[in-house]
């Protein structure tokens, strides 16, 4: 956040985020953190060895030291520098290799988390935004950026400490000068120190101020950047360009591009302006402190308080000090910017995985009988005030063919999501064989269900892996599932059989399947799973009438004696089910067979009569 005085530096929360990120890193990559500290110390200390060596050599020459002595100093100094540089290059090689690797696999921890976190987060727009920010601004290299910044920050900090350590004796000596009769030197030393610290402080603050201004401009254009990315996504894919081309929306986009370009140019100009001011301030402070340092050290040397060699050492050290402080302001600003993403990252990785808390194994029944009970279940989506399901009470047994019908938005899919533990009920409880489903081991519980969702997904993997949902594919079983799902004929025409890639994203030879064919593949996946419950959510929405008939006709064969729950807003599709639940505004308003419901007054008959004309 921008500070009260417009200074943009790290605050407590930012540090907490950065340390939390490091904490997450430490678990998996402790060696990276150790090498970071070692590398930073070496990088900061090595230049001081050169500075001290130069000062010592100047003094030795001035005092008329012999060649042997000079050679000794040079050999010790250069040898030390060489040794440190050698260790440094080994550490840096290790460090960079690790960073590169972490960048390459950066998506893995995020993806693993996405698969493990509570499902509700995946539909949460705030969490979506978080993930997008992590991916866009820091995901691919967040760790690497933060670590390299911390490296520079540590170097600057150690440089400051080293400079104080080297320069401190100068002030001790100038204090001694008082006893030597050089009255003004003590006062001068304090004054000098005060002026230097004041200048450095001003530089630090100015750096924070200008970087804060740059950050503000960046924030102002973030909306344009997001739009730019959105357009990039739309215009990059043939699928999404269909509407654009047919509806001739090009001019709309061109106007938007012009708008984005205008704002970007303005922002770049403003940022350049603040960056120049920042650099100018840094250079001015650097020149002024340089001047003061040399004058002060020169005066002390002339007074005989410090040696000529000391002038070189101290002046260089103080300049390193001011330079390091100047860099700190910049680095703290950059770190702050990334602290926000670090916070997003840590929060994302810490999202709860409640569903994994259940431990009870699911009963392995020989008769395959399961009883499901919805006991006063109510539900509203996270962040929503409206109940989507209200006080639902119902039971059903395995072996039944159940249909859920109702208008769009009446809660049919939500009912299934709750049953499959994608969401937890808000009130009441769902029981399987008398036990609250939250208590079951999640993986085992999932094995009970084979679901084809309305928005089913078929992935760019080989066909066999899509059907088997895994790398191990039982060929005969997969082929049988495809056959039963109505894909038999099409399958025979595929040149590579189950190895055929679905889609052309990764394989030139891949096959682009139609929407209906993809739906059949999803149905085949459910058949292959051979779970006690088969759930089909509008399973024929993407199918042509002929295929729809095929699916209905084959439905009995497909599900055998399993429990099947069949969701549709097309009532004709559900006539063959013995048990039909009619949903309306989150409640079950009717239940019975088609014959029973057809003759009752109520929503079912209303819907049936309204739809009958289309299904005559
Ligand atoms: P159906 O399957 O009967 O068409 P749904 O169960 O999909 O109905 O949706 C029921 C209601 O819940 C709808 O009003 C829908 O807008 C709302 N809804 C669905 N998903 C979400 C969600 N992730 N967040 C908030 N509301 C949702």
Boltz pocket constraint, residues with backbone or C-beta under 6 A from the ligand:
constraints:
  - pocket:
      binder: B
      contacts: [[A, 123], [A, 381], [A, 382], [A, 384], [A, 388], [A, 406], [A, 407], [A, 408], [A, 409], [A, 410], [A, 411], [A, 412], [A, 413], [A, 414], [A, 415]]
      max_distance: 6.0
